[in-house]
Amino acid sequence: MVSLLDPQPPKEPAAEAYLFLRDSTLGVAVPAIFGGYVMGAGINMFGALISVDSASRNMGTMDYFKMTLRNGHKMGKNFAYFGVVFGVMDCALEKRRGRKDMINPVVSGGLIGGYYGWRSYRTPGLVAGFAGGAVFSALIEVIIDKVGMGQK
């Protein structure tokens, strides 16, 4: 018979790292940084392919590529920042409330939307940003659950 007082076999370092990342906020922040940066830069690169602005018509090819890469880096940083703040808020709410349900991402999205709205338009922006962020987060959460990618 095995007792809790018996010496336990040592865990492998990879298993310890996996458990740490799975149970910590860092496990949410790191993928958000990488995924947000790739998504933001990718959206900017795609937008540069289909843009028809008059300012870029007078540029040379090399200058246009430099501008596109510079703007892609900026947009990637913004998406990564947004992803980290959203993920950390969602994690903090989950740990504080002790539940993993639909309310956590909706409140996180609403708070971030309200913050960005407040920066631009003060009170009307705060209200519209909170409502828009909450609705968008709820919509994304429903889609993720319907597709079967939601966490249980």
Chimera marker file (.cmm) of the C-alpha trace (Angstrom):
<marker_set name="trace">
<marker id="1" x="0.000" y="0.000" z="0.000" r="1" g="1" b="0" radius="0.5"/>
<marker id="2" x="1.281" y="3.468" z="-0.945" r="1" g="1" b="0" radius="0.5"/>
<marker id="3" x="1.171" y="6.273" z="1.572" r="1" g="1" b="0" radius="0.5"/>
<marker id="4" x="1.460" y="10.033" z="1.093" r="1" g="1" b="0" radius="0.5"/>
<marker id="5" x="4.463" y="9.934" z="3.387" r="1" g="1" b="0" radius="0.5"/>
<marker id="6" x="6.418" y="7.603" z="1.097" r="1" g="1" b="0" radius="0.5"/>
<marker id="7" x="9.106" y="9.344" z="-0.960" r="1" g="1" b="0" radius="0.5"/>
<marker id="8" x="7.743" y="10.411" z="-4.353" r="1" g="1" b="0" radius="0.5"/>
<marker id="9" x="9.706" y="9.805" z="-7.535" r="1" g="1" b="0" radius="0.5"/>
<marker id="10" x="11.245" y="13.012" z="-8.894" r="1" g="1" b="0" radius="0.5"/>
<marker id="11" x="9.365" y="14.739" z="-11.698" r="1" g="1" b="0" radius="0.5"/>
<marker id="12" x="11.010" y="15.362" z="-15.012" r="1" g="1" b="0" radius="0.5"/>
<marker id="13" x="11.971" y="18.990" z="-15.660" r="1" g="1" b="0" radius="0.5"/>
<marker id="14" x="9.772" y="19.109" z="-18.763" r="1" g="1" b="0" radius="0.5"/>
<marker id="15" x="6.754" y="17.929" z="-16.768" r="1" g="1" b="0" radius="0.5"/>
<marker id="16" x="7.423" y="20.540" z="-14.073" r="1" g="1" b="0" radius="0.5"/>
<marker id="17" x="7.726" y="23.285" z="-16.689" r="1" g="1" b="0" radius="0.5"/>
<marker id="18" x="4.482" y="22.183" z="-18.319" r="1" g="1" b="0" radius="0.5"/>
<marker id="19" x="2.614" y="22.208" z="-15.011" r="1" g="1" b="0" radius="0.5"/>
<marker id="20" x="4.026" y="25.630" z="-14.140" r="1" g="1" b="0" radius="0.5"/>
<marker id="21" x="3.002" y="27.156" z="-17.479" r="1" g="1" b="0" radius="0.5"/>
<marker id="22" x="-0.422" y="25.514" z="-17.384" r="1" g="1" b="0" radius="0.5"/>
<marker id="23" x="-1.252" y="26.826" z="-13.925" r="1" g="1" b="0" radius="0.5"/>
<marker id="24" x="0.322" y="30.291" z="-14.078" r="1" g="1" b="0" radius="0.5"/>
<marker id="25" x="-0.552" y="33.595" z="-15.674" r="1" g="1" b="0" radius="0.5"/>
<marker id="26" x="2.720" y="33.371" z="-17.567" r="1" g="1" b="0" radius="0.5"/>
<marker id="27" x="1.228" y="30.470" z="-19.506" r="1" g="1" b="0" radius="0.5"/>
<marker id="28" x="-1.409" y="32.871" z="-20.817" r="1" g="1" b="0" radius="0.5"/>
<marker id="29" x="0.845" y="35.888" z="-21.345" r="1" g="1" b="0" radius="0.5"/>
<marker id="30" x="3.569" y="34.257" z="-23.450" r="1" g="1" b="0" radius="0.5"/>
<marker id="31" x="1.239" y="32.848" z="-26.137" r="1" g="1" b="0" radius="0.5"/>
<marker id="32" x="-0.656" y="36.155" z="-26.141" r="1" g="1" b="0" radius="0.5"/>
<marker id="33" x="2.547" y="38.063" z="-26.848" r="1" g="1" b="0" radius="0.5"/>
<marker id="34" x="3.599" y="35.752" z="-29.657" r="1" g="1" b="0" radius="0.5"/>
<marker id="35" x="0.128" y="35.288" z="-31.147" r="1" g="1" b="0" radius="0.5"/>
<marker id="36" x="-0.778" y="38.956" z="-30.876" r="1" g="1" b="0" radius="0.5"/>
<marker id="37" x="2.432" y="40.076" z="-32.533" r="1" g="1" b="0" radius="0.5"/>
<marker id="38" x="2.072" y="37.606" z="-35.396" r="1" g="1" b="0" radius="0.5"/>
<marker id="39" x="-1.590" y="38.506" z="-35.872" r="1" g="1" b="0" radius="0.5"/>
<marker id="40" x="-1.004" y="42.271" z="-35.813" r="1" g="1" b="0" radius="0.5"/>
<marker id="41" x="1.972" y="42.123" z="-38.159" r="1" g="1" b="0" radius="0.5"/>
<marker id="42" x="0.099" y="39.741" z="-40.469" r="1" g="1" b="0" radius="0.5"/>
<marker id="43" x="-2.964" y="41.971" z="-40.661" r="1" g="1" b="0" radius="0.5"/>
<marker id="44" x="-0.755" y="44.939" z="-41.467" r="1" g="1" b="0" radius="0.5"/>
<marker id="45" x="1.126" y="43.033" z="-44.171" r="1" g="1" b="0" radius="0.5"/>
<marker id="46" x="-2.140" y="41.920" z="-45.748" r="1" g="1" b="0" radius="0.5"/>
<marker id="47" x="-3.468" y="45.481" z="-45.593" r="1" g="1" b="0" radius="0.5"/>
<marker id="48" x="-0.319" y="46.735" z="-47.290" r="1" g="1" b="0" radius="0.5"/>
<marker id="49" x="-0.928" y="44.338" z="-50.178" r="1" g="1" b="0" radius="0.5"/>
<marker id="50" x="-4.379" y="45.700" z="-50.908" r="1" g="1" b="0" radius="0.5"/>
<marker id="51" x="-3.880" y="49.377" z="-50.027" r="1" g="1" b="0" radius="0.5"/>
<marker id="52" x="-4.268" y="51.966" z="-52.730" r="1" g="1" b="0" radius="0.5"/>
<marker id="53" x="-3.283" y="55.119" z="-50.854" r="1" g="1" b="0" radius="0.5"/>
<marker id="54" x="-1.746" y="57.908" z="-52.877" r="1" g="1" b="0" radius="0.5"/>
<marker id="55" x="1.182" y="58.466" z="-50.480" r="1" g="1" b="0" radius="0.5"/>
<marker id="56" x="2.711" y="55.085" z="-51.258" r="1" g="1" b="0" radius="0.5"/>
<marker id="57" x="2.494" y="55.559" z="-55.024" r="1" g="1" b="0" radius="0.5"/>
<marker id="58" x="5.354" y="58.051" z="-55.013" r="1" g="1" b="0" radius="0.5"/>
<marker id="59" x="7.649" y="55.798" z="-52.956" r="1" g="1" b="0" radius="0.5"/>
<marker id="60" x="10.232" y="53.483" z="-54.279" r="1" g="1" b="0" radius="0.5"/>
<marker id="61" x="9.856" y="49.757" z="-53.687" r="1" g="1" b="0" radius="0.5"/>
<marker id="62" x="12.481" y="49.629" z="-50.955" r="1" g="1" b="0" radius="0.5"/>
<marker id="63" x="10.979" y="52.586" z="-49.102" r="1" g="1" b="0" radius="0.5"/>
<marker id="64" x="7.524" y="51.012" z="-49.317" r="1" g="1" b="0" radius="0.5"/>
<marker id="65" x="8.819" y="47.730" z="-47.848" r="1" g="1" b="0" radius="0.5"/>
<marker id="66" x="10.600" y="49.588" z="-45.027" r="1" g="1" b="0" radius="0.5"/>
<marker id="67" x="7.436" y="51.545" z="-44.202" r="1" g="1" b="0" radius="0.5"/>
<marker id="68" x="5.340" y="48.369" z="-44.295" r="1" g="1" b="0" radius="0.5"/>
<marker id="69" x="7.707" y="46.490" z="-41.988" r="1" g="1" b="0" radius="0.5"/>
<marker id="70" x="7.908" y="49.432" z="-39.585" r="1" g="1" b="0" radius="0.5"/>
<marker id="71" x="4.112" y="49.710" z="-39.444" r="1" g="1" b="0" radius="0.5"/>
<marker id="72" x="3.788" y="45.931" z="-39.107" r="1" g="1" b="0" radius="0.5"/>
<marker id="73" x="6.099" y="46.001" z="-36.106" r="1" g="1" b="0" radius="0.5"/>
<marker id="74" x="4.044" y="48.773" z="-34.482" r="1" g="1" b="0" radius="0.5"/>
<marker id="75" x="0.767" y="46.975" z="-35.082" r="1" g="1" b="0" radius="0.5"/>
<marker id="76" x="2.247" y="43.703" z="-33.860" r="1" g="1" b="0" radius="0.5"/>
<marker id="77" x="3.337" y="45.343" z="-30.607" r="1" g="1" b="0" radius="0.5"/>
<marker id="78" x="-0.129" y="46.833" z="-30.119" r="1" g="1" b="0" radius="0.5"/>
<marker id="79" x="-1.853" y="43.483" z="-30.680" r="1" g="1" b="0" radius="0.5"/>
<marker id="80" x="0.600" y="41.741" z="-28.356" r="1" g="1" b="0" radius="0.5"/>
<marker id="81" x="-0.036" y="44.339" z="-25.633" r="1" g="1" b="0" radius="0.5"/>
<marker id="82" x="-3.793" y="43.981" z="-26.044" r="1" g="1" b="0" radius="0.5"/>
<marker id="83" x="-3.535" y="40.171" z="-25.888" r="1" g="1" b="0" radius="0.5"/>
<marker id="84" x="-1.395" y="40.219" z="-22.759" r="1" g="1" b="0" radius="0.5"/>
<marker id="85" x="-3.662" y="42.649" z="-20.917" r="1" g="1" b="0" radius="0.5"/>
<marker id="86" x="-6.768" y="40.684" z="-21.916" r="1" g="1" b="0" radius="0.5"/>
<marker id="87" x="-5.216" y="37.341" z="-20.945" r="1" g="1" b="0" radius="0.5"/>
<marker id="88" x="-3.889" y="38.574" z="-17.610" r="1" g="1" b="0" radius="0.5"/>
<marker id="89" x="-7.227" y="40.187" z="-16.721" r="1" g="1" b="0" radius="0.5"/>
<marker id="90" x="-9.068" y="37.011" z="-17.670" r="1" g="1" b="0" radius="0.5"/>
<marker id="91" x="-6.661" y="34.923" z="-15.583" r="1" g="1" b="0" radius="0.5"/>
<marker id="92" x="-6.902" y="37.282" z="-12.616" r="1" g="1" b="0" radius="0.5"/>
<marker id="93" x="-10.696" y="37.210" z="-12.711" r="1" g="1" b="0" radius="0.5"/>
<marker id="94" x="-10.674" y="33.435" z="-12.979" r="1" g="1" b="0" radius="0.5"/>
<marker id="95" x="-8.364" y="33.076" z="-9.986" r="1" g="1" b="0" radius="0.5"/>
<marker id="96" x="-10.243" y="35.673" z="-7.933" r="1" g="1" b="0" radius="0.5"/>
<marker id="97" x="-13.688" y="34.281" z="-8.655" r="1" g="1" b="0" radius="0.5"/>
<marker id="98" x="-12.587" y="30.639" z="-8.586" r="1" g="1" b="0" radius="0.5"/>
<marker id="99" x="-14.609" y="29.835" z="-11.711" r="1" g="1" b="0" radius="0.5"/>
<marker id="100" x="-13.914" y="29.486" z="-15.400" r="1" g="1" b="0" radius="0.5"/>
<marker id="101" x="-17.066" y="30.672" z="-17.100" r="1" g="1" b="0" radius="0.5"/>
<marker id="102" x="-18.367" y="33.137" z="-19.677" r="1" g="1" b="0" radius="0.5"/>
<marker id="103" x="-18.274" y="36.134" z="-17.324" r="1" g="1" b="0" radius="0.5"/>
<marker id="104" x="-14.460" y="36.348" z="-17.111" r="1" g="1" b="0" radius="0.5"/>
<marker id="105" x="-13.702" y="37.059" z="-20.798" r="1" g="1" b="0" radius="0.5"/>
<marker id="106" x="-16.774" y="39.288" z="-21.149" r="1" g="1" b="0" radius="0.5"/>
<marker id="107" x="-15.700" y="41.498" z="-18.229" r="1" g="1" b="0" radius="0.5"/>
<marker id="108" x="-12.081" y="41.506" z="-19.466" r="1" g="1" b="0" radius="0.5"/>
<marker id="109" x="-13.138" y="42.535" z="-22.969" r="1" g="1" b="0" radius="0.5"/>
<marker id="110" x="-15.453" y="45.187" z="-21.579" r="1" g="1" b="0" radius="0.5"/>
<marker id="111" x="-12.760" y="46.683" z="-19.354" r="1" g="1" b="0" radius="0.5"/>
<marker id="112" x="-10.216" y="46.824" z="-22.166" r="1" g="1" b="0" radius="0.5"/>
<marker id="113" x="-12.792" y="48.253" z="-24.590" r="1" g="1" b="0" radius="0.5"/>
<marker id="114" x="-13.799" y="50.837" z="-22.002" r="1" g="1" b="0" radius="0.5"/>
<marker id="115" x="-10.169" y="51.824" z="-21.454" r="1" g="1" b="0" radius="0.5"/>
<marker id="116" x="-9.513" y="52.301" z="-25.169" r="1" g="1" b="0" radius="0.5"/>
<marker id="117" x="-12.817" y="54.175" z="-25.538" r="1" g="1" b="0" radius="0.5"/>
<marker id="118" x="-11.978" y="56.438" z="-22.586" r="1" g="1" b="0" radius="0.5"/>
<marker id="119" x="-8.629" y="57.312" z="-24.143" r="1" g="1" b="0" radius="0.5"/>
<marker id="120" x="-10.369" y="58.532" z="-27.289" r="1" g="1" b="0" radius="0.5"/>
<marker id="121" x="-13.779" y="59.948" z="-26.361" r="1" g="1" b="0" radius="0.5"/>
<marker id="122" x="-13.997" y="60.092" z="-22.548" r="1" g="1" b="0" radius="0.5"/>
<marker id="123" x="-17.476" y="59.231" z="-21.213" r="1" g="1" b="0" radius="0.5"/>
<marker id="124" x="-19.255" y="58.236" z="-24.462" r="1" g="1" b="0" radius="0.5"/>
<marker id="125" x="-16.197" y="56.251" z="-25.469" r="1" g="1" b="0" radius="0.5"/>
<marker id="126" x="-16.065" y="54.539" z="-22.095" r="1" g="1" b="0" radius="0.5"/>
<marker id="127" x="-19.674" y="53.384" z="-22.336" r="1" g="1" b="0" radius="0.5"/>
<marker id="128" x="-19.517" y="52.365" z="-25.989" r="1" g="1" b="0" radius="0.5"/>
<marker id="129" x="-16.098" y="50.757" z="-25.569" r="1" g="1" b="0" radius="0.5"/>
<marker id="130" x="-17.213" y="48.710" z="-22.577" r="1" g="1" b="0" radius="0.5"/>
<marker id="131" x="-20.366" y="47.544" z="-24.353" r="1" g="1" b="0" radius="0.5"/>
<marker id="132" x="-18.561" y="46.805" z="-27.612" r="1" g="1" b="0" radius="0.5"/>
<marker id="133" x="-15.681" y="44.997" z="-25.927" r="1" g="1" b="0" radius="0.5"/>
<marker id="134" x="-18.042" y="42.887" z="-23.839" r="1" g="1" b="0" radius="0.5"/>
<marker id="135" x="-20.240" y="41.948" z="-26.806" r="1" g="1" b="0" radius="0.5"/>
<marker id="136" x="-17.234" y="41.151" z="-29.005" r="1" g="1" b="0" radius="0.5"/>
<marker id="137" x="-15.627" y="39.011" z="-26.285" r="1" g="1" b="0" radius="0.5"/>
<marker id="138" x="-18.902" y="37.161" z="-25.709" r="1" g="1" b="0" radius="0.5"/>
<marker id="139" x="-19.265" y="36.554" z="-29.448" r="1" g="1" b="0" radius="0.5"/>
<marker id="140" x="-15.727" y="35.216" z="-29.770" r="1" g="1" b="0" radius="0.5"/>
<marker id="141" x="-16.227" y="33.003" z="-26.696" r="1" g="1" b="0" radius="0.5"/>
<marker id="142" x="-19.449" y="31.553" z="-28.149" r="1" g="1" b="0" radius="0.5"/>
<marker id="143" x="-17.744" y="30.866" z="-31.482" r="1" g="1" b="0" radius="0.5"/>
<marker id="144" x="-14.807" y="29.174" z="-29.746" r="1" g="1" b="0" radius="0.5"/>
<marker id="145" x="-17.208" y="26.987" z="-27.738" r="1" g="1" b="0" radius="0.5"/>
<marker id="146" x="-19.282" y="26.063" z="-30.823" r="1" g="1" b="0" radius="0.5"/>
<marker id="147" x="-16.183" y="25.073" z="-32.746" r="1" g="1" b="0" radius="0.5"/>
<marker id="148" x="-15.129" y="22.871" z="-29.845" r="1" g="1" b="0" radius="0.5"/>
<marker id="149" x="-11.936" y="24.700" z="-28.933" r="1" g="1" b="0" radius="0.5"/>
<marker id="150" x="-13.213" y="26.038" z="-25.596" r="1" g="1" b="0" radius="0.5"/>
<marker id="151" x="-11.569" y="24.989" z="-22.365" r="1" g="1" b="0" radius="0.5"/>
<marker id="152" x="-13.562" y="22.962" z="-19.907" r="1" g="1" b="0" radius="0.5"/>
<link id1="1" id2="2" r="1" g="1" b="0" radius="0.2"/>
<link id1="2" id2="3" r="1" g="1" b="0" radius="0.2"/>
<link id1="3" id2="4" r="1" g="1" b="0" radius="0.2"/>
<link id1="4" id2="5" r="1" g="1" b="0" radius="0.2"/>
<link id1="5" id2="6" r="1" g="1" b="0" radius="0.2"/>
<link id1="6" id2="7" r="1" g="1" b="0" radius="0.2"/>
<link id1="7" id2="8" r="1" g="1" b="0" radius="0.2"/>
<link id1="8" id2="9" r="1" g="1" b="0" radius="0.2"/>
<link id1="9" id2="10" r="1" g="1" b="0" radius="0.2"/>
<link id1="10" id2="11" r="1" g="1" b="0" radius="0.2"/>
<link id1="11" id2="12" r="1" g="1" b="0" radius="0.2"/>
<link id1="12" id2="13" r="1" g="1" b="0" radius="0.2"/>
<link id1="13" id2="14" r="1" g="1" b="0" radius="0.2"/>
<link id1="14" id2="15" r="1" g="1" b="0" radius="0.2"/>
<link id1="15" id2="16" r="1" g="1" b="0" radius="0.2"/>
<link id1="16" id2="17" r="1" g="1" b="0" radius="0.2"/>
<link id1="17" id2="18" r="1" g="1" b="0" radius="0.2"/>
<link id1="18" id2="19" r="1" g="1" b="0" radius="0.2"/>
<link id1="19" id2="20" r="1" g="1" b="0" radius="0.2"/>
<link id1="20" id2="21" r="1" g="1" b="0" radius="0.2"/>
<link id1="21" id2="22" r="1" g="1" b="0" radius="0.2"/>
<link id1="22" id2="23" r="1" g="1" b="0" radius="0.2"/>
<link id1="23" id2="24" r="1" g="1" b="0" radius="0.2"/>
<link id1="24" id2="25" r="1" g="1" b="0" radius="0.2"/>
<link id1="25" id2="26" r="1" g="1" b="0" radius="0.2"/>
<link id1="26" id2="27" r="1" g="1" b="0" radius="0.2"/>
<link id1="27" id2="28" r="1" g="1" b="0" radius="0.2"/>
<link id1="28" id2="29" r="1" g="1" b="0" radius="0.2"/>
<link id1="29" id2="30" r="1" g="1" b="0" radius="0.2"/>
<link id1="30" id2="31" r="1" g="1" b="0" radius="0.2"/>
<link id1="31" id2="32" r="1" g="1" b="0" radius="0.2"/>
<link id1="32" id2="33" r="1" g="1" b="0" radius="0.2"/>
<link id1="33" id2="34" r="1" g="1" b="0" radius="0.2"/>
<link id1="34" id2="35" r="1" g="1" b="0" radius="0.2"/>
<link id1="35" id2="36" r="1" g="1" b="0" radius="0.2"/>
<link id1="36" id2="37" r="1" g="1" b="0" radius="0.2"/>
<link id1="37" id2="38" r="1" g="1" b="0" radius="0.2"/>
<link id1="38" id2="39" r="1" g="1" b="0" radius="0.2"/>
<link id1="39" id2="40" r="1" g="1" b="0" radius="0.2"/>
<link id1="40" id2="41" r="1" g="1" b="0" radius="0.2"/>
<link id1="41" id2="42" r="1" g="1" b="0" radius="0.2"/>
<link id1="42" id2="43" r="1" g="1" b="0" radius="0.2"/>
<link id1="43" id2="44" r="1" g="1" b="0" radius="0.2"/>
<link id1="44" id2="45" r="1" g="1" b="0" radius="0.2"/>
<link id1="45" id2="46" r="1" g="1" b="0" radius="0.2"/>
<link id1="46" id2="47" r="1" g="1" b="0" radius="0.2"/>
<link id1="47" id2="48" r="1" g="1" b="0" radius="0.2"/>
<link id1="48" id2="49" r="1" g="1" b="0" radius="0.2"/>
<link id1="49" id2="50" r="1" g="1" b="0" radius="0.2"/>
<link id1="50" id2="51" r="1" g="1" b="0" radius="0.2"/>
<link id1="51" id2="52" r="1" g="1" b="0" radius="0.2"/>
<link id1="52" id2="53" r="1" g="1" b="0" radius="0.2"/>
<link id1="53" id2="54" r="1" g="1" b="0" radius="0.2"/>
<link id1="54" id2="55" r="1" g="1" b="0" radius="0.2"/>
<link id1="55" id2="56" r="1" g="1" b="0" radius="0.2"/>
<link id1="56" id2="57" r="1" g="1" b="0" radius="0.2"/>
<link id1="57" id2="58" r="1" g="1" b="0" radius="0.2"/>
<link id1="58" id2="59" r="1" g="1" b="0" radius="0.2"/>
<link id1="59" id2="60" r="1" g="1" b="0" radius="0.2"/>
<link id1="60" id2="61" r="1" g="1" b="0" radius="0.2"/>
<link id1="61" id2="62" r="1" g="1" b="0" radius="0.2"/>
<link id1="62" id2="63" r="1" g="1" b="0" radius="0.2"/>
<link id1="63" id2="64" r="1" g="1" b="0" radius="0.2"/>
<link id1="64" id2="65" r="1" g="1" b="0" radius="0.2"/>
<link id1="65" id2="66" r="1" g="1" b="0" radius="0.2"/>
<link id1="66" id2="67" r="1" g="1" b="0" radius="0.2"/>
<link id1="67" id2="68" r="1" g="1" b="0" radius="0.2"/>
<link id1="68" id2="69" r="1" g="1" b="0" radius="0.2"/>
<link id1="69" id2="70" r="1" g="1" b="0" radius="0.2"/>
<link id1="70" id2="71" r="1" g="1" b="0" radius="0.2"/>
<link id1="71" id2="72" r="1" g="1" b="0" radius="0.2"/>
<link id1="72" id2="73" r="1" g="1" b="0" radius="0.2"/>
<link id1="73" id2="74" r="1" g="1" b="0" radius="0.2"/>
<link id1="74" id2="75" r="1" g="1" b="0" radius="0.2"/>
<link id1="75" id2="76" r="1" g="1" b="0" radius="0.2"/>
<link id1="76" id2="77" r="1" g="1" b="0" radius="0.2"/>
<link id1="77" id2="78" r="1" g="1" b="0" radius="0.2"/>
<link id1="78" id2="79" r="1" g="1" b="0" radius="0.2"/>
<link id1="79" id2="80" r="1" g="1" b="0" radius="0.2"/>
<link id1="80" id2="81" r="1" g="1" b="0" radius="0.2"/>
<link id1="81" id2="82" r="1" g="1" b="0" radius="0.2"/>
<link id1="82" id2="83" r="1" g="1" b="0" radius="0.2"/>
<link id1="83" id2="84" r="1" g="1" b="0" radius="0.2"/>
<link id1="84" id2="85" r="1" g="1" b="0" radius="0.2"/>
<link id1="85" id2="86" r="1" g="1" b="0" radius="0.2"/>
<link id1="86" id2="87" r="1" g="1" b="0" radius="0.2"/>
<link id1="87" id2="88" r="1" g="1" b="0" radius="0.2"/>
<link id1="88" id2="89" r="1" g="1" b="0" radius="0.2"/>
<link id1="89" id2="90" r="1" g="1" b="0" radius="0.2"/>
<link id1="90" id2="91" r="1" g="1" b="0" radius="0.2"/>
<link id1="91" id2="92" r="1" g="1" b="0" radius="0.2"/>
<link id1="92" id2="93" r="1" g="1" b="0" radius="0.2"/>
<link id1="93" id2="94" r="1" g="1" b="0" radius="0.2"/>
<link id1="94" id2="95" r="1" g="1" b="0" radius="0.2"/>
<link id1="95" id2="96" r="1" g="1" b="0" radius="0.2"/>
<link id1="96" id2="97" r="1" g="1" b="0" radius="0.2"/>
<link id1="97" id2="98" r="1" g="1" b="0" radius="0.2"/>
<link id1="98" id2="99" r="1" g="1" b="0" radius="0.2"/>
<link id1="99" id2="100" r="1" g="1" b="0" radius="0.2"/>
<link id1="100" id2="101" r="1" g="1" b="0" radius="0.2"/>
<link id1="101" id2="102" r="1" g="1" b="0" radius="0.2"/>
<link id1="102" id2="103" r="1" g="1" b="0" radius="0.2"/>
<link id1="103" id2="104" r="1" g="1" b="0" radius="0.2"/>
<link id1="104" id2="105" r="1" g="1" b="0" radius="0.2"/>
<link id1="105" id2="106" r="1" g="1" b="0" radius="0.2"/>
<link id1="106" id2="107" r="1" g="1" b="0" radius="0.2"/>
<link id1="107" id2="108" r="1" g="1" b="0" radius="0.2"/>
<link id1="108" id2="109" r="1" g="1" b="0" radius="0.2"/>
<link id1="109" id2="110" r="1" g="1" b="0" radius="0.2"/>
<link id1="110" id2="111" r="1" g="1" b="0" radius="0.2"/>
<link id1="111" id2="112" r="1" g="1" b="0" radius="0.2"/>
<link id1="112" id2="113" r="1" g="1" b="0" radius="0.2"/>
<link id1="113" id2="114" r="1" g="1" b="0" radius="0.2"/>
<link id1="114" id2="115" r="1" g="1" b="0" radius="0.2"/>
<link id1="115" id2="116" r="1" g="1" b="0" radius="0.2"/>
<link id1="116" id2="117" r="1" g="1" b="0" radius="0.2"/>
<link id1="117" id2="118" r="1" g="1" b="0" radius="0.2"/>
<link id1="118" id2="119" r="1" g="1" b="0" radius="0.2"/>
<link id1="119" id2="120" r="1" g="1" b="0" radius="0.2"/>
<link id1="120" id2="121" r="1" g="1" b="0" radius="0.2"/>
<link id1="121" id2="122" r="1" g="1" b="0" radius="0.2"/>
<link id1="122" id2="123" r="1" g="1" b="0" radius="0.2"/>
<link id1="123" id2="124" r="1" g="1" b="0" radius="0.2"/>
<link id1="124" id2="125" r="1" g="1" b="0" radius="0.2"/>
<link id1="125" id2="126" r="1" g="1" b="0" radius="0.2"/>
<link id1="126" id2="127" r="1" g="1" b="0" radius="0.2"/>
<link id1="127" id2="128" r="1" g="1" b="0" radius="0.2"/>
<link id1="128" id2="129" r="1" g="1" b="0" radius="0.2"/>
<link id1="129" id2="130" r="1" g="1" b="0" radius="0.2"/>
<link id1="130" id2="131" r="1" g="1" b="0" radius="0.2"/>
<link id1="131" id2="132" r="1" g="1" b="0" radius="0.2"/>
<link id1="132" id2="133" r="1" g="1" b="0" radius="0.2"/>
<link id1="133" id2="134" r="1" g="1" b="0" radius="0.2"/>
<link id1="134" id2="135" r="1" g="1" b="0" radius="0.2"/>
<link id1="135" id2="136" r="1" g="1" b="0" radius="0.2"/>
<link id1="136" id2="137" r="1" g="1" b="0" radius="0.2"/>
<link id1="137" id2="138" r="1" g="1" b="0" radius="0.2"/>
<link id1="138" id2="139" r="1" g="1" b="0" radius="0.2"/>
<link id1="139" id2="140" r="1" g="1" b="0" radius="0.2"/>
<link id1="140" id2="141" r="1" g="1" b="0" radius="0.2"/>
<link id1="141" id2="142" r="1" g="1" b="0" radius="0.2"/>
<link id1="142" id2="143" r="1" g="1" b="0" radius="0.2"/>
<link id1="143" id2="144" r="1" g="1" b="0" radius="0.2"/>
<link id1="144" id2="145" r="1" g="1" b="0" radius="0.2"/>
<link id1="145" id2="146" r="1" g="1" b="0" radius="0.2"/>
<link id1="146" id2="147" r="1" g="1" b="0" radius="0.2"/>
<link id1="147" id2="148" r="1" g="1" b="0" radius="0.2"/>
<link id1="148" id2="149" r="1" g="1" b="0" radius="0.2"/>
<link id1="149" id2="150" r="1" g="1" b="0" radius="0.2"/>
<link id1="150" id2="151" r="1" g="1" b="0" radius="0.2"/>
<link id1="151" id2="152" r="1" g="1" b="0" radius="0.2"/>
</marker_set>
